[in-house]
């Protein structure tokens, strides 16, 4: 049998750049999942005339090292600059900005779920397979907080406009800690403030901020410190919230009515509404014997 003729080589952007762009933004790779979560929360994708445009991330200069990490992970030409300017919060705010202009990089990020323009309330976790805890750590590093409350209790929190991201954190953290949270926008600026404290914060922080993971150094340090907290003697432990069972899900889906389900299951209408939404949107699995 004759050997097949070698296929013609197609000239690609990799050839032009002299770099291998294969695997860029593979969200099953922990570092890229983290990076994408950070970009969704703190990045800005700008579309210009024709094929012009750029991706930029501006953060406090104290966190410039994470931008250098992003630069290393990105096989396209990029730059990091610094500037000092006056803001509403400080007379001299020193910031660092990472910028990527490559169309191919921008197109791929947009396809993954990073919208052009201002941050969108509709931004959501990526479709398909991705490294979940690394993605969430990226979101929290950009738009969340880790540390101790004024009362000295460990906490980890996220502030977001996105219902999808807020719901996903509640779902994922619920699996890790067993703690349930109800999404509710605050009255002042219509954003979600999701908070975990005490042992729940310790468990979640230890899970998200594992050893040698890509993260902001100061938040990694804060997360590591949470493990030292010990509940004071005499401090009561709040009972775990009631977990949903398969038969309750079946009742909820059959009735498809918040008020009727609440009455039959002995739950609140809000709880039934949120659970039904999670079932319908795939945030939680459908009951197996449905």
MIKE-110187 format. One record per residue (C-alpha): residue number from 0; z, y, x. Coordinates in Angstrom, 2 decimals. Each point is the difference from the previous one (the first is absolute). Example, Ala and Ser with C-alpha at 12.3 -4.5 7.8 and 13.67 -1.06 7.14 Angstrom:
BEGIN
REC  num        z        y        x
REC    0     7.80    -4.50    12.30
REC    1    -0.66     3.44     1.37
This chain:
BEGIN
REC  num        z        y        x
REC    0     0.00     0.00     0.00
REC    1    -1.03     3.34     1.47
REC    2     2.61     2.58     0.78
REC    3     0.17     2.90    -2.45
REC    4    -1.23     3.31     1.24
REC    5     2.82     2.45     0.65
REC    6     0.35     2.53    -2.79
REC    7    -0.98     3.57     0.76
REC    8     2.92     2.19     1.02
REC    9     0.64     2.80    -2.47
REC   10     1.17     3.27     1.51
REC   11     3.39     0.94    -1.41
REC   12     2.50     2.82     0.28
REC   13     2.03    -2.23     2.32
REC   14    -2.90     0.07     2.46
REC   15    -0.26     3.77    -0.19
REC   16     3.71     0.51     0.55
REC   17     0.40    -2.71     2.56
REC   18     3.04    -1.32    -1.91
REC   19     0.71    -2.86    -2.34
REC   20     0.80     1.26    -3.49
REC   21     0.29    -3.51    -1.46
REC   22     3.31    -0.44    -1.75
REC   23     0.78     3.68    -0.38
REC   24     2.20     0.46    -3.07
REC   25     0.41    -3.72    -0.61
REC   26     3.02     0.39    -2.25
REC   27     1.25    -3.50     0.67
REC   28     0.78     1.25     3.52
REC   29     3.54     1.52    -0.16
REC   30    -0.78     3.11     2.05
REC   31    -3.04     0.89    -2.12
REC   32     1.89    -0.63    -3.24
REC   33     2.74     2.35     1.21
REC   34    -2.54     2.59     1.12
REC   35    -1.82    -0.11    -3.34
REC   36     3.23     0.46    -1.96
REC   37     0.89     2.98     2.19
REC   38    -3.46     1.52    -0.46
REC   39     0.13    -0.40    -3.78
REC   40     3.27     1.90    -0.06
REC   41    -0.51     2.61     2.73
REC   42    -3.71     0.03     0.85
REC   43    -2.73     2.32    -1.23
REC   44    -3.60    -1.19    -0.35
REC   45    -2.34     2.98    -0.19
REC   46    -3.67    -0.24    -1.00
REC   47    -2.37     2.66     1.29
REC   48    -3.67     0.79    -0.48
REC   49    -2.31    -2.97     0.54
REC   50     1.68    -2.55     2.22
REC   51     2.54     2.41     1.38
REC   52     3.70    -0.39    -0.61
REC   53     3.20    -1.09     1.67
REC   54     3.22    -1.93    -0.33
REC   55     3.08     1.88     1.13
REC   56     3.74    -0.63     0.12
REC   57     2.39     2.86     0.79
REC   58     3.64    -0.83     0.68
REC   59     2.97     1.47     1.83
REC   60    -0.59    -0.12     3.74
REC   61     3.15    -2.09     0.42
REC   62    -1.98    -2.92    -1.48
REC   63    -3.13     0.51     2.13
REC   64     0.35    -3.47     1.50
REC   65    -1.10    -1.63    -3.27
REC   66    -3.22     2.03     0.13
REC   67    -0.61    -1.29     3.50
REC   68     0.43    -3.52    -1.35
REC   69    -2.54     0.72    -2.75
REC   70    -2.38     1.34     2.63
REC   71     0.34    -3.24     1.97
REC   72    -0.63    -2.08    -3.13
REC   73    -3.14     1.96    -0.91
REC   74    -3.23    -0.96     1.82
REC   75    -1.61     3.36    -0.73
REC   76     0.23     3.31     1.78
REC   77     3.04     1.97    -1.16
REC   78     2.19     2.84     1.18
REC   79     3.63     1.12    -0.16
REC   80     0.85     3.68     0.02
REC   81     3.19     2.03    -0.34
REC   82     0.76     3.35    -1.61
REC   83     2.95     2.19    -0.91
REC   84    -0.04     1.97    -3.25
REC   85     2.27     1.61    -2.55
REC   86     0.73    -1.99    -3.17
REC   87     2.25     0.28    -3.05
REC   88     2.50    -2.20     1.81
REC   89    -0.05     1.40     3.54
REC   90    -1.17     3.08     1.85
REC   91    -1.41    -2.12     2.80
REC   92    -1.09    -3.44    -1.16
REC   93    -1.42    -2.04     2.89
REC   94    -2.39    -2.65    -1.27
REC   95    -2.50    -2.54     1.36
REC   96    -3.29    -0.91    -1.68
REC   97    -2.15    -3.09     0.52
REC   98    -3.66     0.38    -1.01
REC   99    -2.84    -2.51    -0.42
REC  100    -3.50     1.12    -0.99
REC  101    -2.01    -3.27     0.20
REC  102    -1.81    -0.63    -3.29
REC  103     0.35    -3.76     0.29
REC  104     3.78     0.25     0.37
REC  105     0.29     2.39    -2.94
REC  106    -2.24    -2.14    -2.20
REC  107     2.05    -3.11     0.72
REC  108     3.32     1.73    -0.68
REC  109    -1.33     1.43    -3.25
REC  110    -1.18    -3.46    -1.08
REC  111     3.46    -1.39     0.76
REC  112     1.58     2.53    -2.37
REC  113     0.53     3.27     1.86
REC  114    -1.46     2.70    -2.29
REC  115    -1.80     3.14     1.10
REC  116     1.72     3.30    -0.70
REC  117     3.60     0.63    -0.93
REC  118     2.43    -2.88    -0.37
REC  119    -0.70    -1.78    -3.24
REC  120     2.48    -1.20    -2.60
REC  121    -2.38    -2.93    -0.39
REC  122     0.30    -1.25     3.59
REC  123     1.06    -3.64    -0.04
REC  124     0.74    -2.96     2.27
REC  125    -3.20    -1.54     1.36
REC  126    -1.82    -2.76    -1.83
REC  127    -0.26    -3.43     1.58
REC  128     2.15    -1.39     2.78
REC  129     2.17     2.32     2.07
REC  130     3.26    -0.09     1.94
REC  131     2.36     1.17    -2.72
REC  132     3.16     0.97     1.85
REC  133    -1.94     1.78     2.74
REC  134    -1.97     1.98    -2.58
REC  135     3.20     1.04    -1.79
REC  136     1.67     0.95     3.27
REC  137    -2.93     2.33     0.71
REC  138     0.37     1.64    -3.40
REC  139     3.77     0.42     0.48
REC  140    -0.38     1.34     3.54
REC  141    -2.32     2.69    -1.35
REC  142     1.60     0.82    -3.38
REC  143     3.42    -1.64     0.05
REC  144     3.40     0.20     1.63
REC  145     2.36    -2.42     1.70
REC  146     3.61     0.70     0.94
REC  147     3.41     0.68    -1.49
REC  148     0.94     2.00    -3.07
REC  149     2.55     2.82     0.13
REC  150     2.57    -2.57    -1.14
REC  151    -0.83    -2.20     2.99
REC  152    -1.96    -2.69    -1.88
REC  153    -3.21    -1.54     1.41
REC  154    -3.12     1.00    -1.89
REC  155    -3.77    -0.34     0.07
REC  156    -2.17     2.04    -2.35
REC  157    -3.56     0.95    -0.86
REC  158    -1.37     3.14    -1.62
REC  159    -3.47    -0.44    -1.48
REC  160    -2.32     1.33    -2.69
REC  161    -1.76    -3.33    -0.36
REC  162     1.11    -2.26    -2.83
REC  163    -1.77    -2.97     1.60
REC  164     1.74     0.40     3.36
REC  165     3.36     0.69    -1.63
REC  166    -0.35    -3.08    -2.19
REC  167    -1.06    -2.12     2.96
REC  168     3.04     1.03     2.05
REC  169     2.28    -0.83    -2.94
REC  170    -1.69    -3.38    -0.42
REC  171     0.05    -0.88     3.70
REC  172     3.54     1.27     0.65
REC  173     1.13    -1.93    -3.08
REC  174    -1.25    -3.22     1.58
REC  175     1.76     0.80     3.29
REC  176     3.34     1.29    -1.33
REC  177     0.17    -1.09    -3.65
REC  178     0.54     3.64    -1.01
REC  179    -2.05     1.33    -2.92
REC  180    -1.07     3.61    -0.30
REC  181    -1.49     1.92    -2.92
REC  182    -2.76     2.47     0.82
REC  183     0.61     3.47    -1.38
REC  184    -1.51     3.30     1.14
REC  185     2.54     2.73     0.62
REC  186    -0.08     3.00    -2.30
REC  187    -0.39     2.66     2.70
REC  188    -3.19    -1.02     1.81
REC  189    -1.10    -3.18    -1.81
REC  190     0.30    -2.33     2.97
REC  191     1.76    -3.33     0.40
REC  192     3.15    -0.23     2.12
REC  193     0.74    -3.69     0.63
REC  194     3.32    -0.73     1.67
REC  195     1.78    -3.08     1.36
REC  196     3.54     0.20     1.36
REC  197     2.75    -2.09     1.60
REC  198    -0.83    -3.73     0.41
REC  199    -3.37     0.40    -1.71
REC  200    -0.97     2.65     2.54
REC  201     1.22    -2.18     2.85
REC  202    -2.09    -2.97    -1.17
REC  203    -3.13     2.04    -0.65
REC  204     0.21     1.95     3.26
REC  205     0.55    -3.18     2.04
REC  206    -3.02    -1.60    -1.71
REC  207    -2.36     2.94     0.43
REC  208     1.13     1.20     3.44
REC  209    -0.07    -3.25     1.93
REC  210     0.17    -0.22     3.79
REC  211    -2.94     1.49     1.93
REC  212    -1.86     1.12    -3.15
REC  213    -2.15     3.12     0.03
REC  214     2.08     2.84    -1.45
REC  215     1.36     3.48     0.58
REC  216     2.59    -0.41     2.74
REC  217     2.63     2.11    -1.77
REC  218    -0.31    -2.00    -3.24
REC  219     0.10    -3.28     1.87
REC  220     3.23     1.16     1.64
REC  221     1.41     1.06    -3.38
REC  222    -0.99    -3.32    -1.59
REC  223     1.62    -1.96     2.84
REC  224     3.23     1.96    -0.45
REC  225     0.36    -0.94    -3.68
REC  226     1.04    -3.52     0.87
REC  227     3.29     1.26     1.42
REC  228     1.29     1.17    -3.38
REC  229     2.68    -2.13    -1.65
REC  230     1.04     0.48    -3.62
REC  231     3.53     1.49    -0.07
REC  232     2.74    -2.23    -1.32
REC  233     0.54     0.61    -3.70
REC  234    -3.50     1.42    -0.63
REC  235    -1.35    -1.85    -3.01
REC  236    -3.43    -1.58     0.12
REC  237    -2.18     1.03    -2.93
REC  238    -1.28    -3.06    -1.88
REC  239    -3.62    -0.93     0.53
REC  240    -2.36     1.11    -2.71
REC  241    -1.17    -2.61    -2.44
REC  242    -3.08    -1.79     1.32
REC  243    -2.99    -0.81    -2.18
REC  244    -0.62    -3.66    -0.81
REC  245    -3.22    -1.81    -0.88
REC  246     0.89    -0.46    -3.65
REC  247     0.84     3.71    -0.35
REC  248    -3.42     0.86     1.42
REC  249    -1.59    -2.30    -2.55
REC  250     1.86     1.72    -2.85
REC  251    -0.97     3.41     1.35
REC  252    -3.68    -0.92     0.24
REC  253     0.00    -1.63    -3.45
REC  254     1.59     2.97    -1.77
REC  255    -1.84     2.64     2.07
REC  256     2.37     2.58    -1.47
REC  257     2.77     1.71     1.99
REC  258     2.35     0.57    -2.93
REC  259    -0.38    -3.49    -1.47
REC  260     0.40    -1.66     3.41
REC  261     3.06     2.09     0.82
REC  262     1.66    -1.08    -3.24
REC  263    -0.78    -3.69     0.47
REC  264     0.86    -0.14     3.72
REC  265     3.00     2.32    -0.02
REC  266    -1.59     2.39     2.49
REC  267    -0.92     3.68    -0.04
REC  268    -3.41     1.15    -1.19
REC  269    -0.62     1.65     3.37
REC  270     0.73    -3.27     1.83
REC  271    -2.42    -1.86    -2.28
REC  272    -2.67     2.66     0.41
REC  273     0.16    -0.11     3.81
REC  274     0.04    -3.80     0.11
REC  275    -2.99    -0.25    -2.33
REC  276    -1.91     2.52     2.13
REC  277     0.78    -2.00     3.14
REC  278    -1.21    -3.20    -1.64
REC  279    -3.20     1.60    -1.30
REC  280    -0.83     1.62     3.36
REC  281     0.78    -3.05     2.11
REC  282     3.02     1.56     1.70
REC  283     1.94    -3.15    -0.96
REC  284    -1.51    -3.44    -0.70
REC  285    -0.62    -1.20    -3.51
REC  286     2.39    -2.73    -1.22
REC  287    -1.28    -3.41     1.09
REC  288     0.27    -1.66    -3.44
REC  289    -1.82     2.76    -1.84
